Amino acid sequence: MLQKLFSRAILAAGLLAAAAAQAQLQGASCPSHYVGGRAPQITNPKLAPDTRALCFNVFGVTHSAITRTPLWSAEHLRADNVEAAQDLSREDSFHAESRLPPSQRAELADYSRSGFDRGHMAPNGDMPDRASQRDSFSLANIVPQDGENNRNVWAAIEGEVRKMAKKEGDLYVITGPAFLGSNLRQVGKVLVPSHLYKLVYSPRQKAGAAWFIENQGDAKPNVIPINELERIIGINLLPALSERDKERMLRLPKIREPKRRGRG
Amino acid sequence: MKAKKPAFAPFENEADVVEVGRLALENRLDRITLSGDVDLTADRRGLEQARLLHGLLGQVVAALEAKDLPEQLPPPEVKTVKNPFG
């Protein structure tokens, strides 16, 4: 009996490891988006099943069919790419990710009447060309995000990262949701993250840090070291770096409290 | 420099997005979200952008006027589920 249980546990662990290894293998197909060419490795085995790596021109995603969201979107931001072409206007469209089967992906209908914004992980504002702008509207790069959060504090963080990229020359950025706590909200078939993170790594300074924030309107971002973020979310985001490397804190700019209408 | 009329069908889909400067208009079934900012400058570019926005908001008003509107939207449909990773 005990032996049977034991062998079953080994089998389950083996399957999980295989799923994680597969996800990482696929992630390696767009190595240019990642520090040292190495995609993140999932360390919390519960996150690993039904994940799939998707490569876009300027960002790489690993998508979870459990959450129907990305687990991360990774970009290598370069100063010359950040200089946005200022068109008079442009059109885009949110769309389900056609490379994912309908049984695994989010549809536009999941978000409708949810009260949540469709929050970009790799931001539209980082995209250097039209094709990449369109890519960023794939629901494989989107999570349900509190609207006030998305439009104020989160937009400010995204703006600061672009400014930093211009100053530093280049930056690696990994953005994603965290699903913490005993219960989660769900819209349609999509899980609503409890928190969001944005990790920034400067190759010039060989240092990194992350913003970590609750997915709420009145939330304030905390700046934390890379390894603390990795422990919280259960993903080794920068496997090319040693634990020692990850302790080198990059100074992140202070996010100004956004002014909210009616409150000052 | 003339901006062509964008395909934007207010309240009819969850897909359409138009960006004018940094101001984004997002189409939803139950709302149109405007976020970001734009300077409508006193030059040709500003006029084109103002016309574009004016046209889009005209479409939004027309779509709302054609609807039988409730006093207020019902609250959003959000479920609470057990965290599968907890």
Interface residues (C-beta under 8 A of the other chain):
Chain A: N44 K46 L47 I66 Q86 D87 L88 S89 R90 E91 D92 S93 F94 H95 L108 A109 Y111 S112 R113 S114 G115 F116 D117 R118 G125 F137 G147 N150 R151 A155 F179 L180 G181 S182 N183 L184 R185 Q186 V187 L191 V192 G234
Chain B: M1 A3 P6 A7 F8 N13 E14 A15 D16 V17 V18 E19 V20 G21 R22 E26 R28 L29 D30 T33 S35 G36 R45 E48 Q49 L52 P75 P76 E77 V78 K79 T80 V81 K82 N83 P84 F85 G86
